[in-house]
Amino acid sequence: MKRVCCAMVMFMLAAAGCGSEVLDPFILKPSTTYRYLPTELGYAYTEHRVTTSLGESVCLWRIKPTGTSRGIIVVVPGNDANMGRYVVTLPFFVDKGWEVILFDYPGYGTSSGEPTLANLLDGTRAVVEYALDEDDVVVGIGVSLGTAVLGRLAPEYPFTACIFESTMDLYEIASSFLEYYKVLPELGGALDIGAAALTSPDWDLRKWVAEAKMPKLFIHSPTDSVTPFSMGFRVFEAAAQPKHMFVTQSDHAFQLFIDPNLYRSTVNGWLDGVLRFDPITVPGFEEFLYNDLLDNLAAYGLTLEQVNL
């Protein structure tokens, strides 16, 4: 653990002084070998390619549900391997009626180009635009570094909803790690300032989630050692309403492995609620609920405007 902490401190010192040319090779760890294919879990898929604004060819897999689709879920991946590692997510969504798109950033898998932070955004834009051409209902799910990518694009595109799992804010990664590991915490603020000054504004995650108006779900563990909870919670606080948080257990993005049934039920339940896929049909309930809300607010001397509802 001490070696990990020392390596992280050295990385953050270098990043604060050199910018993305240090961040790109340190953070991005692509692989061209697919460990898993959708067929290994019994899901048929089709392979497609989209072209980025810089002319790179991005590979994606489409996995469709049986029957009518509720819409498309685009899984925005993390920093390493390739889309094969996200095959594990398919039972959570395809079996619930969602079509899923998995894709590789430029330089990952069989996508062309170089693995850079800028190309992550460029490649994801091409995939999101492809999905929006295919369906009016598109939900983005970002995992780890993918949350920073999704957050940047969220204000630009009409996502129906966005889910951020194990949120990573590159503007605060230094102070968050030093705080979590209790290593030279007094350096954190200065390193954050340096990194922010030398890193593209595209990675100012708190700014972008504050501008994103669609429903947002944040999934994070208090014991996450890769993207510390304090960092993720600050992003959650900055995010515009409507927003919700699912506090999980264990380490970085582990909830789906520890209790897949709970994970699937919680995330799909949230989607059902915010997208009104499972509405309450009791006659007169909406009016009853509204009047009861007003009565409760009045008991505290409040109005709807004061509580921002």
N, C-alpha and C positions, 0 to 999 in steps of 0.2 A: 504493500500500500504506500509506503514512503517513497518508493521509486516512482509509482504512478503520480503521486502528488508533486514530486520534484520535476518530473517530465512535464506535467501540466503547467507548473509555474514557468518553466523555461519556455514552453510554447507560447504562453500568454505574453511574456516579455518580448519574445520575438515578433509575435503578431502585432503587438502594440507599436512596434517600431518599423514593421515592414509591410503590413497590410495584407491584402488577399493573396499575394504571391507566396506567403507563408501558409495562410489558411487553406488554400486549395489542396496542396499535397498532404498537409497534416490531417485535415478533416476527411477528405474524400478518398474512399477506399473501394474502387469498383472491382468487379469480377466479371469475366466473360464466360464463366462456367455456371450453368443453371443446376442448382442442387435439386430443385423440385419443379415438376410441371403440373398443371392443373389436372391432367389425366390420372395422376397418381392418387388423387382423392375422388376420382370418378367424374370429373367435370370436363365436358367437351369445351374446346376453345378455338377461336380463330385468331390468326396473327395478322396484324395490320402495321402499316408504316405511315407516319406523318412527317412533314418537312417543317423544320423550324425556320424562323425569319433569317437565320444565318446559313440556311441551306443544308443543315444536318438532317440525317434520317433517324427518326426515333421509332423504336419498335414497341408495340403494345399488344397485349392479349385481351380479347373480349370474352367474357364468360357470361352466358345468358341463362336466366332462370327458366324453369318449365312454366309455361303459361304466360299470362300478361305480366309485363315488367312494371314495377313501381317507378322506375327511373334508373339512372346510372350513378354508381358510386365510383369515383376516381380515387385510387389509393396513391397518395404522393409519398414516395419512399424516403427512407433515411439515407445515411451517408455511405453505407457500405454494401457490398455484394451486388445484387441485382433484383429484378422483380420476382425471381423464383422464390425468394424467402418470404414473400407475401401470399403465396399459395395457401398458407395456413389460415388466412382470413376468409377464404371463400365460403365455408359452411356457415359463417356468421351472417352473411348477407345474401348469397345466391339462394339459399334454402328459404329465405324470407321474402323472396320475390324481387330482389334487386339484381340488375345487371352490374357486373364489376369490370372495371378496366384496370389492369396492372400495366405498368410501363417502365422502361429504362431511361434514365437521364442520358444525355450525350456522353459517350465514353464508357457507359455501363452496358453489360450484356452484349447485344449485337447492334446497339445504337452507335452511329458514327460520331466523330467529334472528340473533343477533349473534355475530361471531367474537371470543370471549373464551377465556381459558385454562380458566375454569370450564366453559364450554359444550363445550370439547373433550372433557372427561371425561364430561359428561352425554350427549353424542351418541354417544360410543364405547360407553358402557355399554348404550345401547339396541340398538346393532348387535350387540354381543357376546351379549346375551341372546337376540336374534333367532336368531343362529347356533347357540347352544346348544339352542334349541328345535327346530332343524332337524337336528342331528347330535350324536352323543356325542363325536366327535373334532373338536376345534376348536384350530387352531394360530394364534397371534397373531404377526404380523410388524410390528414398529414401525420406522419409518425416521426418523432425525434427531429432531425434536421428538416424533414418534410413539413413540419409545422411552420418553420420560418418561410419556406417556399410558399405554402398554401396561404399563410397570413399576408404575404406580399401581394398575392394575386387576388385575394378575397374582395378588396374594394373595386377591382377592375371588372370582374365578371359576375353575372347574375346567378351565383350559386344558390341553390335552394336552402342549403344548410352547410355548415363546416364543422368538422370534428378535429380537435387538436390533441394528439396523444403524446405525453412526455415532451412538453413544449420546450423548445430551445430558442433562446434569445441571444444571438451572437453579440449584441451590444452590451450584454450583462454577463457573459459567460465567465469572464475573469473573476469578478467579485463573487459570483455565485459559487464557483468552485473553491475559491480560497475560504469563503465563509463555511462551506459544507465540510471541507477537510481540515479547517482550522489551521491553515498554513499561511502565515504572513497576511492576515486579513486586512491589515492597514494598507497594503498595496492595491487592494481591489478597486477602489474608486478611481485611482489614478490610471490603472490599466484599462478600465472601462472607458475613460475619457480618451485615452490614446487610441484604443481600438476603434471607437466610434468615429474619431476624426479621420482615420485612415481606411475605414470600411465604407462601402457604398451605403447610402441611405436606404437602399432596398432592404437592408437587414435590420432596420429599426422596427422590430416587430410590434412594440407597444403602439407606435404611431399608426401602423396599418390596421391592427385589429380594432383600434378606436374608430376607424373609418368604415369598417365592414358592418353592415346593418342586418345581415341575415342571422338566423338563429345559430348559436355557437355552443358546442359542448367541449369542455376541457377535461381530459382524463390524465390524472397524475398521481403518483405515489409519494407520500412524505419521506420515504426512504430511498428515493431514486438517487443513485450515485453518479449518474451520467448527465442528467439534466435536473439539477436540484429543484426541489419543490418550491423553494422560496422564489426562484426565478420564474417558474411557471405561474405561480400565484400572482406575481406582480403583473404578468401579461394578462391574466384573467381579470384583475382589477381594472386594467386600462381598457379592456374590451368594451365595446358598445353593447347595450342591451339589444335583443334578448341573449342571455348567456347563462350557462349552467355548468356545474363542475361535478364530476364523478371521481371521488377520492378512492384510490385503489390501494393494493398492498404489494409488498415485496419490492423488487428493483425495477429497472428501466423497462417499461412496456411489457411487464411480465404477467399482468392480470389475465390476459387471454389464455396463457399457459396454465396458470394456477387454477382458475375456475372458468372454463370456457362457457359454461351454461349461464353463469351470472353475467359475464361480459356480453354475450349475445343478447340476453334478455334486457339488460340495462340500456345498451346502445340502441337496439331496435325499439325498445319502449320509448326512449327519448325521441327517436325519429317519428314514431307513430303519433306521439303527442304534439310535437311542434309542427308537423306537417298535416295534422288532423286526419291521419289514416284510420284512426280508431276513435271516432267521435262519441261523446256521451249523447244518447238519444232520448233521455227522459223528457217528456213533454214539459215545457215551461222552465226547464232547468237554467238556461242562460239568464232569463229575467230574474229568477229566484237568486241566482248566484250574484248578479250585479247588485241587487237591492241589499243582499246580506253583506256584501263588501262595503257598500256605502254606510250601512249601520255600524259596522265594525270600525271603519275609519272615523265616523262621527264620535264614537265612544272615546277615541284618543285625540279628538280635536283636530283631525287631519282631513284633507281633501284629496281627490284623485291627482290633482296637479302637484301637490306637495310630495307625493310618493312616486311620482313619475310613472304612473300606470296609463 
